[in-house]
């Protein structure tokens, strides 16, 4: 009888570890702020970010790791990517909603694998427009991999944290891309 009580208590603790807080509002990262300032990018505005056409709608709304599910802030990971870009530009003093240069994007791939070889990937096609005319488009990707953890109450939050870290990482790849910088600086 005591063994059943102990097993039930352990099972309850394991399930409690699967509850995860949703992603918080994006915050600028020091690395991206320094890179933006060093690149002497002009001020940019942020347009619409959407999930890729033909992609499952759930891809933009939730992400799963083992038994845990994390929801996209405001219901959209694509919007979260745009908000991350906005936060980074604001942090570096390069965000101007009235700028003739506007960055928009489409998330083309997202995945989170938390078993055996944990990894995550985020891809998006970014477009830079000047006065409504497209001057740059490119698909960029980032990924992460980390060590496998047996305990779900450690592994699930760790997986979600690695996934959340891809958003500022992808924005950093965009802002440091030489083709993007050249298109943004061109007169």
C-alpha positions as CSV (number, residue, x, y, z in Angstrom):
1,X,0.0,0.0,0.0
2,X,2.8,2.4,0.9
3,X,4.6,1.7,-2.4
4,X,1.5,2.7,-4.3
5,X,1.2,6.0,-2.4
6,X,4.9,6.7,-3.1
7,X,4.5,5.9,-6.8
8,X,1.4,8.0,-7.1
9,X,3.2,10.9,-5.5
10,X,6.2,10.6,-7.8
11,X,3.9,10.4,-10.8
12,X,2.1,13.6,-9.7
13,X,5.5,15.3,-9.3
14,X,6.5,14.2,-12.8
15,X,3.3,15.6,-14.3
16,X,3.7,18.9,-12.5
17,X,7.0,19.4,-14.3
18,X,5.3,19.4,-17.6
19,X,3.5,22.7,-16.9
20,X,5.4,25.5,-18.5
21,X,5.0,29.3,-18.3
22,X,4.4,30.9,-21.7
23,X,7.1,32.8,-23.4
24,X,7.6,36.3,-22.0
25,X,7.7,39.5,-24.0
26,X,10.9,39.7,-26.1
27,X,13.8,41.6,-24.5
28,X,16.7,43.0,-26.4
29,X,19.9,41.1,-26.2
30,X,23.3,42.7,-25.6
31,X,24.9,40.8,-28.5
32,X,22.3,42.0,-31.0
33,X,22.3,45.6,-29.7
34,X,26.1,45.7,-30.1
35,X,25.9,44.1,-33.6
36,X,23.2,46.6,-34.7
37,X,25.1,49.6,-33.5
38,X,28.4,48.3,-35.0
39,X,26.8,47.8,-38.4
40,X,25.5,51.3,-38.6
41,X,22.2,50.1,-39.9
42,X,19.6,52.9,-40.6
43,X,16.4,53.0,-38.6
44,X,13.9,50.3,-39.6
45,X,10.2,49.7,-39.2
46,X,8.7,46.2,-38.6
47,X,5.9,45.0,-40.8
48,X,3.8,41.9,-40.7
49,X,5.2,38.5,-39.7
50,X,3.1,35.4,-40.7
51,X,3.3,31.6,-40.8
52,X,4.3,30.2,-44.1
53,X,1.4,29.3,-46.5
54,X,0.6,25.7,-46.6
55,X,2.1,25.1,-43.2
56,X,0.0,23.5,-40.4
57,X,-1.7,26.3,-38.5
58,X,-0.7,24.6,-35.2
59,X,2.9,25.2,-36.1
60,X,2.3,28.9,-35.4
61,X,0.4,28.4,-32.2
62,X,2.0,25.8,-30.0
63,X,5.2,23.8,-29.6
64,X,5.5,20.5,-27.8
65,X,8.3,18.8,-25.9
66,X,7.5,15.4,-24.4
67,X,4.3,15.9,-22.5
68,X,4.6,19.7,-22.3
69,X,2.9,22.2,-24.6
70,X,3.9,25.8,-24.8
71,X,1.6,28.4,-26.5
72,X,2.8,31.2,-28.7
73,X,2.6,34.6,-27.1
74,X,-0.5,36.4,-28.4
75,X,-1.3,33.2,-30.3
76,X,1.4,33.4,-33.0
77,X,5.1,32.5,-33.1
78,X,5.4,34.5,-36.3
79,X,4.2,37.6,-34.5
80,X,6.6,36.8,-31.7
81,X,9.5,36.8,-34.2
82,X,8.4,40.3,-35.4
83,X,8.1,41.5,-31.8
84,X,11.6,40.1,-31.1
85,X,13.0,42.1,-34.1
86,X,11.2,45.2,-32.9
87,X,12.6,44.8,-29.3
88,X,16.1,44.4,-30.7
89,X,15.8,47.5,-32.9
90,X,14.4,49.5,-30.1
91,X,17.1,48.4,-27.7
92,X,19.7,49.6,-30.2
93,X,17.9,52.8,-31.0
94,X,17.2,51.8,-34.6
95,X,13.4,51.3,-34.6
96,X,11.3,54.0,-36.3
97,X,7.7,53.1,-37.2
98,X,7.8,55.8,-39.9
99,X,11.0,54.5,-41.6
100,X,10.7,53.9,-45.3
101,X,12.7,50.7,-44.7
102,X,10.3,47.9,-43.4
103,X,11.2,44.4,-42.5
104,X,8.5,41.7,-42.7
105,X,8.8,37.9,-42.5
106,X,7.3,34.5,-43.0
107,X,8.1,31.6,-40.7
108,X,8.9,28.7,-43.0
109,X,10.0,26.0,-40.6
110,X,9.9,25.4,-36.8
111,X,10.6,22.3,-34.9
112,X,11.4,21.1,-31.4
113,X,12.6,17.6,-30.7
114,X,13.1,16.7,-27.1
115,X,13.9,13.0,-27.1
116,X,17.2,11.2,-27.6
117,X,19.0,14.0,-29.5
118,X,17.2,17.2,-28.4
119,X,17.3,20.0,-31.0
120,X,15.3,22.9,-32.3
121,X,15.1,24.8,-35.5
122,X,13.6,28.1,-36.7
123,X,13.6,29.3,-40.3
124,X,12.0,32.4,-41.8
125,X,12.0,34.3,-45.1
126,X,12.7,37.9,-44.4
127,X,11.8,40.8,-46.8
128,X,13.1,44.3,-46.7
129,X,11.1,46.9,-48.5
130,X,12.1,50.5,-49.2
131,X,9.0,52.7,-49.7
132,X,7.0,49.6,-50.5
133,X,9.4,48.2,-53.1
134,X,11.2,45.0,-52.2
135,X,15.0,45.4,-52.0
136,X,15.9,42.2,-50.2
137,X,14.5,38.7,-49.5
138,X,16.3,35.7,-48.0
139,X,15.5,32.6,-46.0
140,X,17.6,32.2,-42.9
141,X,17.7,29.4,-40.4
142,X,19.1,28.8,-36.9
143,X,19.2,25.7,-34.8
144,X,20.3,24.5,-31.4
145,X,21.0,21.2,-29.9
146,X,21.7,20.3,-26.3
147,X,22.2,17.3,-24.0
148,X,19.4,14.8,-23.3
149,X,17.8,14.9,-19.9
150,X,15.9,11.9,-18.5
151,X,13.6,13.8,-16.1
152,X,10.8,15.5,-17.9
153,X,10.5,18.3,-15.2
154,X,14.0,19.4,-16.3
155,X,13.9,18.4,-19.9
156,X,10.7,20.1,-20.9
157,X,11.5,23.6,-19.6
158,X,15.0,23.2,-21.0
159,X,13.7,22.4,-24.4
160,X,11.3,25.4,-24.4
161,X,14.1,27.7,-23.3
162,X,16.3,26.5,-26.1
163,X,13.5,27.0,-28.6
164,X,12.8,30.5,-27.2
165,X,16.4,31.4,-27.6
166,X,16.2,30.8,-31.4
167,X,14.1,34.0,-31.9
168,X,16.8,36.5,-30.9
169,X,19.4,34.3,-32.6
170,X,17.5,34.4,-35.9
171,X,17.1,38.1,-35.6
172,X,20.8,38.4,-35.0
173,X,21.6,36.4,-38.1
174,X,19.3,38.6,-40.2
175,X,20.7,41.9,-38.9
176,X,24.3,40.7,-39.4
177,X,23.7,39.3,-42.9
178,X,25.9,41.2,-45.3
179,X,23.3,41.2,-48.1
180,X,20.6,42.6,-45.7
181,X,23.0,45.3,-44.4
182,X,23.9,46.3,-48.0
183,X,20.3,46.5,-49.0
184,X,19.4,48.6,-45.9
185,X,22.3,51.0,-46.4
186,X,21.8,51.5,-50.1
187,X,20.4,54.9,-51.0
